[in-house]
Amino acid sequence: MFQLLRNVVLTAVVLGTAFFAMLVLVCTIPSSVINSTLSDSVATLKKEGLYPSVGFPWRKIVLDNFTDSVMLNIAYSVDSSDPVRSAIRTIQFDGDDNAADQILNLEKLYQKKDVHETAYERYWHGYLIFLRPLLAVTSYAGVRIVLTAVLFSIFAIFMHTSWKRLGVQTTFGVLIGFIAIDFFWLGSSLQLSNTFITGMLGSLYLLNRKKLSFLEVSTVFFIVGAVTQYIDVLSAPLVALGLLLITTAGLLKKTMNLKKVMFLCVLWSVGYLSLWGAKWILAERTYVPGAINTGYKKVQDRTMNSADAQFSRTNAILRNFYQLRGYDKRDKIVLLVLGICYAMFMVRYFSKKSANSKKIVMWITVATIPYLWYFIVAEHSYIHVLFTYRNQFITVVAMFFASAEFVDWKRVKKDGTFLKHLKKK
């Protein structure tokens, strides 16, 4: 335990220093170079609107151009002549007092009229370390292309490595989770991709380690929790945690249990919250007096306030569940058909003998984590359901693994071998 504590403290210091140094570095890129792409970025966003829909006719998902506009505003608003201040205050320029149309605010920034500075210091805004360099050479549309290429490249490598190290069953379960939360459209959004990239990279590190100790795994969970907070803006942070839990459970199959799962979740949370708090303290002590109080009030808003007359913690949970399920009739029919097919599969291969009760309890507990999050961070989960529902990636995969405990996989393999034999004939 002492060694883990030492690792955590040392890692926190190194990460905090690195986070700040990287932000200062990218804030030194001349604003004149970055701002040359602002016009094209505004044009793309105005054409699409704040919440454009993409996807299949029966399964439309909404892109969050509102938040993307805020992220672009922050990237373009950096004062490169004072990179330290810019890295800490992370300002944006608002033209709309109600902040209802962030695309309009971005356009006013381009036109340099009716704008005022607003500090957005409560997040690290670590996405700036790749966004500002990219905006120096291309506009928002080009950034999307690069982001999509990076996202799918990492996804392909992760799935291939998972197939080799964890096997078909685990990889198939992860794929179901990705499909369920509409992963394959996320490259078109700046803010929706980051937590997936963070989780997959952390998992790839674990998958590529030949010898893995629980101490090393614990340190990785702390690091990924911190990096998730650094690069994400509270979109679906539990995805990164879920990917690590799935990977670790596959690698440490014989020794993984509920107690270790809860311990790793706590470490991830400590990484997430401690580095978040470090940003508040840094801002409070330097350029944003009152940052801690502002951040605390915002946390109160996200956890205690009522968004509207229909708001309740139960409704926050239900809205996210319904968003995962989908509202279109055709979507429901597809889910019904898939459910019937899986039920038939379970009837065919059901076996109590293969079930490990401890593993079942472990996975069911993991599946409830997003709903605990929705209950605590209720206001945020209620109003931002269009992206917070993706936290249920963990739920989908965990429930698949729990049900898979009742499958006689030897029989499945035997039937598969028989079918291959028939095809050869």
Phi and psi in degrees as a GROMACS rama.xvg file:
@    title "Ramachandran Plot"
@    xaxis  label "Phi"
@    yaxis  label "Psi"
@TYPE xy
-61.1331  -41.4117  PHE-2
-64.8856  -38.8255  GLN-3
-65.3288  -44.1765  LEU-4
-60.3953  -42.4941  LEU-5
-62.3395  -43.7  ARG-6
-60.5777  -43.183  ASN-7
-64.8159  -46.3311  VAL-8
-64.0696  -47.1914  VAL-9
-62.8054  -43.2047  LEU-10
-63.8557  -40.2754  THR-11
-61.6473  -42.6133  ALA-12
-64.5392  -46.4254  VAL-13
-63.1181  -45.183  VAL-14
-64.5365  -45.8218  LEU-15
-58.8388  -43.0972  GLY-16
-65.0285  -44.7819  THR-17
-65.7614  -42.2208  ALA-18
-56.3814  -49.3724  PHE-19
-67.0187  -44.4248  PHE-20
-61.6134  -42.1328  ALA-21
-65.2846  -38.7522  MET-22
-66.0029  -43.8999  LEU-23
-60.1907  -41.7972  VAL-24
-60.5292  -48.0001  LEU-25
-72.5198  -22.2787  VAL-26
-76.1442  -8.92688  CYS-27
-83.6769  -11.8458  THR-28
-61.4589  125.526  ILE-29
-53.1769  131.054  PRO-30
-60.5173  -31.6215  SER-31
-62.2733  -34.6119  SER-32
-70.4945  -44.9922  VAL-33
-65.1386  -46.3386  ILE-34
-69.2034  -10.429  ASN-35
-66.1189  -19.1504  SER-36
-101.084  1.14958  THR-37
-62.6124  -41.7224  LEU-38
-58.4789  -46.9949  SER-39
-66.5817  -35.7266  ASP-40
-64.7858  -43.6677  SER-41
-62.1507  -41.7911  VAL-42
-61.1637  -42.6037  ALA-43
-62.5739  -45.534  THR-44
-67.9723  -39.747  LEU-45
-64.6959  -35.7326  LYS-46
-65.9193  -37.8188  LYS-47
-87.9004  -33.402  GLU-48
89.5074  178.227  GLY-49
-71.0059  -37.487  LEU-50
-135.019  69.9803  TYR-51
-71.4358  151.259  PRO-52
-102.177  141.744  SER-53
-136.754  167.146  VAL-54
114.142  -168.12  GLY-55
-75.8325  154.93  PHE-56
-55.0591  -34.4885  PRO-57
-92.5571  -4.5703  TRP-58
-142.599  67.4242  ARG-59
-78.4337  137.169  LYS-60
-118.195  155.017  ILE-61
-106.024  127.706  VAL-62
-84.9577  143.57  LEU-63
-96.7799  73.8643  ASP-64
-69.4775  -17.8847  ASN-65
-60.1366  -54.6971  PHE-66
-68.7508  -37.0591  THR-67
-58.7795  -38.0167  ASP-68
-65.4368  -37.7904  SER-69
-63.951  -44.5416  VAL-70
-62.6506  -41.6362  MET-71
-66.5778  -40.3643  LEU-72
-58.0152  -45.2734  ASN-73
-64  -42.3147  ILE-74
-63.7488  -40.6983  ALA-75
-78.9098  -21.7348  TYR-76
-86.4101  -5.34201  SER-77
-59.5675  133.84  VAL-78
-94.2541  100.737  ASP-79
-67.9755  -14.2408  SER-80
-78.0012  -14.6323  SER-81
-138.265  71.299  ASP-82
-64.6561  -31.4246  PRO-83
-66.3642  -48.1135  VAL-84
-61.275  -42.3387  ARG-85
-64.0256  -37.8318  SER-86
-68.0028  -29.6795  ALA-87
-89.9872  -45.869  ILE-88
-76.5018  -31.3242  ARG-89
40.3761  69.618  THR-90
-81.4587  159.658  ILE-91
-133.331  160.207  GLN-92
-108.173  120.177  PHE-93
-103.079  135.531  ASP-94
-109.27  -21.6447  GLY-95
-103.108  113.375  ASP-96
-60.0562  -29.9724  ASP-97
-86.8469  -6.0692  ASN-98
54.089  28.0192  ALA-99
-77.9413  -28.1047  ALA-100
-129.769  93.2527  ASP-101
-71.5814  -21.7041  GLN-102
-67.5541  -40.5853  ILE-103
-62.1223  -41.0412  LEU-104
-61.1548  -41.1567  ASN-105
-65.657  -39.0638  LEU-106
-65.5549  -39.9041  GLU-107
-66.8088  -33.239  LYS-108
-62.0313  -42.632  LEU-109
-64.0947  -40.2534  TYR-110
-80.1292  -11.5503  GLN-111
57.4414  48.2213  LYS-112
-140.355  142.599  LYS-113
53.2836  44.1498  ASP-114
-121.017  151.465  VAL-115
-137.206  151.762  HIS-116
-77.6534  135.159  GLU-117
-131.207  127.241  THR-118
-79.9115  139.146  ALA-119
-126.392  58.6769  TYR-120
-82.6563  -9.09934  GLU-121
-75.5036  -13.0277  ARG-122
-112.709  159.065  TYR-123
-73.4669  -31.899  TRP-124
58.0281  46.0726  HIS-125
-65.3346  -17.0854  GLY-126
-59.2621  -18.5961  TYR-127
-62.3455  -23.1886  LEU-128
-67.3557  -22.5817  ILE-129
-110.104  -27.0455  PHE-130
-70.0343  -45.3862  LEU-131
-65.3559  -45.8029  ARG-132
-59.1986  -38.0462  PRO-133
-68.0041  -39.2533  LEU-134
-68.8776  -15.6484  LEU-135
-72.0936  -20.673  ALA-136
-120.461  -14.9778  VAL-137
-153.848  166.516  THR-138
-89.9757  -173.72  SER-139
-54.7763  -41.3047  TYR-140
-61.9753  -41.7029  ALA-141
-68.0378  -37.3248  GLY-142
-60.7931  -40.8103  VAL-143
-59.3734  -42.2458  ARG-144
-63.331  -46.2204  ILE-145
-62.5963  -44.4102  VAL-146
-62.2735  -42.0268  LEU-147
-62.305  -44.0072  THR-148
-62.1285  -43.4635  ALA-149
-65.6299  -45.8049  VAL-150
-59.664  -47.5285  LEU-151
-74.7372  -29.2865  PHE-152
-65.7174  -46.6989  SER-153
-64.1429  -40.5136  ILE-154
-59.4937  -45.9373  PHE-155
-62.839  -43.8883  ALA-156
-65.142  -43.0223  ILE-157
-62.2933  -46.6793  PHE-158
-65.9143  -39.3234  MET-159
-64.6674  -44.6082  HIS-160
-66.9754  -38.9662  THR-161
-62.2661  -41.928  SER-162
-58.3112  -43.0423  TRP-163
-72.6421  -42.2324  LYS-164
-89.8132  -37.8644  ARG-165
-105.774  -17.6245  LEU-166
98.3506  172.873  GLY-167
-66.1228  -45.2816  VAL-168
-59.0055  -50.2581  GLN-169
-64.3044  -44.6551  THR-170
-64.4263  -38.8869  THR-171
-64.3419  -41.1054  PHE-172
-61.7743  -41.2143  GLY-173
-64.2807  -41.3309  VAL-174
-61.2624  -42.0902  LEU-175
-58.2079  -42.9387  ILE-176
-61.5896  -43.9409  GLY-177
-62.139  -42.6222  PHE-178
-65.2988  -42.5038  ILE-179
-61.2723  -33.7081  ALA-180
-103.446  20.2365  ILE-181
61.0503  43.3147  ASP-182
-60.3297  -35.842  PHE-183
-75.5272  2.97698  PHE-184
-110.905  1.82127  TRP-185
-75.7914  -16.519  LEU-186
-64.0379  -16.6774  GLY-187
-83.7182  1.2522  SER-188
-128.051  130.22  SER-189
-65.9711  -42.823  LEU-190
-86.3726  -18.6924  GLN-191
-85.6879  -17.801  LEU-192
-88.2963  -26.918  SER-193
-62.0584  -41.9953  ASN-194
-68.3059  -30.7959  THR-195
-69.1604  -44.1897  PHE-196
-61.7257  -44.5028  ILE-197
-60.4233  -46.7342  THR-198
-64.4267  -41.4862  GLY-199
-69.5551  -38.8902  MET-200
-66.2493  -42.0384  LEU-201
-62.0317  -40.0967  GLY-202
-67.9099  -38.3589  SER-203
-63.0298  -36.9536  LEU-204
-59.4114  -46.8082  TYR-205
-64.6193  -41.3342  LEU-206
-65.5334  -27.6362  LEU-207
-92.9707  3.02497  ASN-208
-88.7302  124.991  ARG-209
-73.6809  -41.2482  LYS-210
-118.741  127.634  LYS-211
-129.176  117.84  LEU-212
-94.7528  157.867  SER-213
-67.0255  -28.9893  PHE-214
-62.2063  -44.9519  LEU-215
-65.8994  -42.0966  GLU-216
-59.2691  -44.4874  VAL-217
-60.7612  -42.1622  SER-218
-64.9829  -39.5928  THR-219
-63.1847  -41.1035  VAL-220
-60.832  -42.2978  PHE-221
-62.1419  -45.827  PHE-222
-62.7316  -47.2807  ILE-223
-65.4748  -36.2242  VAL-224
-59.6036  -43.8164  GLY-225
-66.2965  -44.9497  ALA-226
-66.4882  -36.2135  VAL-227
-59.133  -45.811  THR-228
-65.6023  -37.0081  GLN-229
-63.3338  -41.9223  TYR-230
-103.11  -15.5813  ILE-231
-104.815  159.832  ASP-232
-121.502  49.7964  VAL-233
65.1971  39.1806  LEU-234
-82.0617  -64.1839  SER-235
-151.264  65.0756  ALA-236
-62.336  -25.7086  PRO-237
-69.5035  -14.2171  LEU-238
-61.4588  -43.8314  VAL-239
-62.8147  -42.9256  ALA-240
-61.8208  -44.7157  LEU-241
-61.6445  -43.1335  GLY-242
-61.5475  -40.7839  LEU-243
-65.7674  -41.9695  LEU-244
-62.8375  -42.9481  LEU-245
-63.0504  -46.2099  ILE-246
-63.6275  -46.1181  THR-247
-64.4186  -41.2592  THR-248
-62.5536  -33.8402  ALA-249
-73.4905  -38.2346  GLY-250
-77.2587  -36.3662  LEU-251
-109.166  47.2716  LEU-252
-55.388  -40.9596  LYS-253
-75.8645  -27.3921  LYS-254
-110.366  -10.1846  THR-255
-72.6151  133.913  MET-256
-146.793  177.928  ASN-257
-61.2101  -40.4203  LEU-258
-60.0689  -43.541  LYS-259
-69.2234  -36.6165  LYS-260
-59.684  -47.4695  VAL-261
-64.9972  -38.5877  MET-262
-62.6854  -43.5411  PHE-263
-68.0526  -35.3662  LEU-264
-63.8082  -40.4002  CYS-265
-63.7474  -43.5993  VAL-266
-63.1036  -42.7297  LEU-267
-59.4889  -43.6225  TRP-268
-64.9628  -39.2485  SER-269
-62.6755  -43.7451  VAL-270
-60.653  -44.1115  GLY-271
-63.5833  -50.3307  TYR-272
-77.1901  -37.2841  LEU-273
-67.3373  -41.3312  SER-274
-74.4234  -27.5369  LEU-275
-66.6579  -46.9423  TRP-276
-61.2044  -34.387  GLY-277
-61.1681  -36.621  ALA-278
-67.2889  -40.3302  LYS-279
-61.5011  -44.8177  TRP-280
-64.6733  -43.28  ILE-281
-59.8084  -44.4936  LEU-282
-66.2923  -42.4695  ALA-283
-60.5548  -40.3007  GLU-284
-82.2085  -8.82251  ARG-285
-122.712  -90.2277  THR-286
-102.374  -6.86411  TYR-287
-131.958  75.1432  VAL-288
-57.6429  135.233  PRO-289
91.6954  4.7986  GLY-290
-62.1629  -38.8657  ALA-291
-65.1522  -43.9566  ILE-292
-64.741  -40.5541  ASN-293
-63.1687  -44.7551  THR-294
-63.4931  -41.0833  GLY-295
-63.2741  -42.0029  TYR-296
-64.3222  -36.87  LYS-297
-67.4223  -39.1721  LYS-298
-62.2592  -41.4317  VAL-299
-59.3965  -43.1179  GLN-300
-59.16  -45.7803  ASP-301
-70.99  -21.8657  ARG-302
-109.977  -24.9532  THR-303
-116.419  -28.2381  MET-304
-74.9304  157.459  ASN-305
-97.7558  126.862  SER-306
-73.2734  -39.7731  ALA-307
-158.822  -172.623  ASP-308
-65.597  -27.0653  ALA-309
-88.3174  -4.00681  GLN-310
-68.7508  137.654  PHE-311
-159.351  163.839  SER-312
-65.5196  -35.0992  ARG-313
-63.8757  -43.4298  THR-314
-67.3515  -30.6064  ASN-315
-62.8876  -42.3241  ALA-316
-66.7429  -46.4103  ILE-317
-64.2215  -40.2522  LEU-318
-61.2725  -39.9744  ARG-319
-69.5243  -38.3565  ASN-320
-64.6297  -44.7188  PHE-321
-65.5346  -34.8196  TYR-322
-65.7471  -38.1002  GLN-323
-64.7454  -44.2521  LEU-324
-66.4038  -39.5527  ARG-325
98.581  154.154  GLY-326
-106.979  -21.6106  TYR-327
-70.05  141.799  ASP-328
-58.4823  -40.6578  LYS-329
-65.5706  -34.7008  ARG-330
-62.1412  -43.6036  ASP-331
-65.7292  -37.5681  LYS-332
-65.0428  -43.4624  ILE-333
-59.4326  -45.3341  VAL-334
-63.5605  -38.1731  LEU-335
-63.5613  -45.0003  LEU-336
-62.5611  -45.6193  VAL-337
-62.851  -38.8971  LEU-338
-63.6919  -40.9041  GLY-339
-64.8562  -42.7696  ILE-340
-61.7378  -42.6628  CYS-341
-68.7133  -36.314  TYR-342
-62.8029  -40.5505  ALA-343
-64.2755  -39.6857  MET-344
-61.5119  -44.1926  PHE-345
-65.4954  -39.3557  MET-346
-62.2776  -41.6257  VAL-347
-66.2104  -40.442  ARG-348
-115.365  14.3427  TYR-349
-63.3098  136.446  PHE-350
-154.416  121.194  SER-351
-72.0908  -29.6934  LYS-352
-62.8586  -32.5294  LYS-353
-80.6192  -12.8276  SER-354
-76.112  134.127  ALA-355
-106.704  107.316  ASN-356
-59.3481  -36.3555  SER-357
-66.1751  -39.5226  LYS-358
-67.2501  -39.422  LYS-359
-62.0254  -47.081  ILE-360
-61.6881  -41.1071  VAL-361
-60.0104  -48.6066  MET-362
-70.888  -35.637  TRP-363
-65.2859  -38.4825  ILE-364
-63.0881  -45.0799  THR-365
-59.7402  -38.6737  VAL-366
-63.4964  -24.2792  ALA-367
-85.9067  -10.0806  THR-368
-55.3939  -47.6174  ILE-369
-59.089  -35.0234  PRO-370
-73.1346  -29.9671  TYR-371
-66.359  -40.7977  LEU-372
-60.938  -47.7176  TRP-373
-62.1117  -35.754  TYR-374
-67.5359  -40.8184  PHE-375
-77.7833  -53.0393  ILE-376
-93.1582  57.3824  VAL-377
-68.6548  -47.1882  ALA-378
-63.0358  -44.5486  GLU-379
-63.8337  -43.7032  HIS-380
-67.7039  -28.5958  SER-381
-74.5573  -47.6385  TYR-382
-83.7141  -21.8139  ILE-383
-111.335  33.7862  HIS-384
-58.0544  -25.3289  VAL-385
-64.4001  -17.5993  LEU-386
-127.19  -22.3032  PHE-387
-70.8941  -20.0625  THR-388
-62.0323  -19.6371  TYR-389
-70.3522  -13.9473  ARG-390
-58.1346  -24.238  ASN-391
-74.0737  3.6497  GLN-392
-50.5691  -43.4022  PHE-393
-61.4363  -42.5531  ILE-394
-61.5167  -47.1584  THR-395
-60.4585  -49.6707  VAL-396
-67.634  -43.2236  VAL-397
-63.5084  -40.1488  ALA-398
-69.4042  -32.8944  MET-399
-63.0637  -44.596  PHE-400
-65.5094  -38.1465  PHE-401
-63.5374  -44.6653  ALA-402
-69.0986  -32.4269  SER-403
-65.7923  -18.8629  ALA-404
-64.0312  -22.7331  GLU-405
-94.2282  8.04707  PHE-406
-97.7326  134.723  VAL-407
-84.6175  90.7635  ASP-408
-70.5774  -23.4411  TRP-409
-65.5137  -38.4779  LYS-410
-69.2082  -38.674  ARG-411
-59.9775  -46.2084  VAL-412
-63.5565  -38.9238  LYS-413
-63.8656  -43.9512  LYS-414
-65.2454  -37.1559  ASP-415
-64.1708  -41.1923  GLY-416
-64.0214  -39.3253  THR-417
-63.4667  -42.3502  PHE-418
-65.2784  -39.623  LEU-419
-62.026  -39.0908  LYS-420
-64.296  -39.9915  HIS-421
-64.69  -40.0415  LEU-422
-63.2846  -38.4605  LYS-423
-64.2757  -35.1073  LYS-424
